[in-house]
Amino acid sequence: MAFDPEHRLVVSAVVGRHAAEHIDTLVADFRRRTGGRLMNLMTSDENPAYAEAIREAYGEEYQPRRRGRHGRKPARRKRLPKGLHYATVHKTREKNRVVKVEQRVIFGTAAAVAAAVAVSAVSAAVNTVFVERANGTDRNRNARKVRKTYCFSKDWEAHEAVSYFTLYSYNFCWPVRTLRQGNRRQGYRQRTPAMAAGLTDHVWTLKEWLSRPAAVQRQ
């Protein structure tokens, strides 16, 4: 899942194993959905496939200079654009419990990552807590993902369909308490992640969301 913690928005998701091929698809889809814009900061767990996927999706091709006058030209390579900042979270475990959490800067500089965190509206440190919390919310909404239950999926296509249904309907139909505006005296205005991100101006009903024509992307 690619998650926007400021607006609690599920930007992109791929249903499948946490494998390199699916991570490549996820990062490429995230870049497409965000118009190729560079985020202030991208974070993830330590899976090395994320760094390679980010380099492939955001890297700019260039032709290295040939050394000397003879021989073949070097193969084209990719270099990351200036302003791309990416850090991971390293967790130290003892007896299956996390005892220490450290940040590791992969792309960019430590100063640039610190500056991005400093202007964050939701966090004071590099972490993955928001996407982990979103996973918990999704398990609450999708009984097929609850651990140790008879509700687990027996059919992959059904599991995939329900996963996308819960993930994306959450954006438009699920008011999030931490996104509400107002106060107790004057009343609260409930907001969904899509409302917070400026994608809509109201809380959608499931009927409205399900009956809206789907946009199909053609490869």
N, C-alpha and C positions, 0 to 999 in steps of 0.2 A: 504494500500500500504506500502511495505517495500522499502525504498528509500536510495540510497547511495549518499549523498550530494556532496562528493568530485568529483565524476565522473558524477553526475546527472543521475544515472542509476536506472531504476526501476528493483529491484532485484526480487520482488515477489508481487503478487496482488491477492486478492480474491474479487470477485464481489458479493455483498450482503449487508445485514444490518450490522451496526457496533455492532454486537452481540458477546458474549463470544465465541461461537462455531466457528465463522468465524475468530476471532482473534487467537484462538488456531491453526486453519488450516494455517493461514498466518505465524505465528512465526515458526511453524514446517517446513513449506515449505522453509522459509528463512534459517533456520538452515541447511536443506538438500542442498540447492543451494550453500551455502557457505562452505560446507564440515565440518560443526560443529565448525569452527574457532570462537574464541571469538573476538568480535569487540572492538576497543578501547573505544567506548562509544555507548550505545543505548539510544535513547530518544523517547518519545511519549507524547501524551496528558495524562490527568489524569484518563482515563478509567482504573479501577483496574484490568480488565481482562488481560491487557498486562503483569502485574507483575506475575500473575498466569500462563499465557501461557509461559513466559520466564522461570519460575521455572520448569515447566513441560518439556519443550523442552531441556533445558541445564542442569538441575539438575542431579546430580550423586546419584544413589541409594546407601544406606548404611543400615546396620542393627544396630539399637541402642542396647546398652547393657541392659540386664535385671537387674532390681534392686531387689536384694535379690535372694534367691535360688528357690523360688516357683513362680508359676503363669506362664501365657503364655509369650512367647517372644513378645516384642513390634513389631508392624507392621513396615515394611520397610519404610524408609522415603527418601526424596531427599534433598541434600544440594547443594548449588550453588558452582561452581568451583571458585577458586581464580582467580582474574583478570576479572571477569564479572562486568561491571559497567553499571548501568542503572539509568537514571534520568528522571523526568517528568517536564512538564511546568505547573505552576499554574497561571491562569489569573484571576485577580480581575476586575469585571465589575461594572460600575455604569451607569444607564440609558442606558443599552444595548451597552455600549462602554467599551473597554478594557482600564483601567487606570493604571494597574500595572501588571508586569509579573515577576514571581519568579520561581527559580528552586528548585526542591525537589529531594534529592538523595534517591532512593529506594533500590538499591543494590550497595554495595561498600561503599567507604568513600567519604566525601566531598573533601578531599585532592586528592584522586585518580581521581575523576571526574574533578576537576580543572586542574590536570596535563594532562588529556586527551584533554580537551578543549584547553590548552595552545599549544599543538602540532598540533592542527587542522589546515588544510590548507584553510578552508573556513569559519570558524566562531570563534568568541571570547566569545560565551556564549551558554548555553543550550537553544535550541529553536526548534520549529517545522516549521520554516518559509520555509525551503526548500521543505518539502513535501506539504505544503500548496500552494507554488508556482507551484509545479508539478501538483497539482490538477487543478489549474487555466489553465495551459498549456493543460491538458487533456480535459478540458471543451471547450477550443478553438478548439481542433482537433476533438472533438466528440460532434456534435450538440445535441445529445440525452441527454446530461447532462447539457446543458445550461438552466439556470433558466428562468422561465416565457416565454416559447416558445412553438410553435405548433410542434416542432421537437421531443418532448419527446417520449420515447419508449412506444409502445402499447403492445409489446410482450416481455416477459422476456428473452426468448432464444436469440432473436435478440439483445436485450440490452447487454446481457452477451457476445455474440460473438463480437460485435463491440467494447465493452470495452476492451477486451483482445487484439483485433486487434490494437487499437490506443495506448494502453499502451506499448505493446512489439515492435511494429514497430517503435515507438519513439526511442527505444534504438539503433536501427541499421540504420534507414533511416532519422533521423531528426538531422541535424547539429545544435549544440547549440552555440550561439554566444560567451558565456563566456568560452567555451572550445577551441576556435580556437587558433592556434599558429602562431607566426610571428608578423609582424608589417605592418603599412600602406605603408611604402616605399618599402619594399621587397615583400609585398603580404602576404596574410593569407592562412593558411592551415586549412580548415574547418574540424571539428571533431564531431562525434556523441558520445553519452555516451558510447556505446560499444567500440569505438576506444579509448576513454580516459581510459577505464578500461582494455584495452589490449585484448579484445575479438575478434577484427577484425582489419584489416589494411586499410579499405576504407569505404566510405559512400555507403551503399547498396541502390539499387533502390527497389521500392515496388515489381516489377516483380521478382527480384532476391530473395527477402525475402519470397514472397508468394510461389514461386516455389521450395524452398528448402525443402527437406523431413523433416517431423516433427518427433521428438523423443517422443514416447509415453511411459510414465511411467506406469508400471504395478504394481498394489498393491499386 
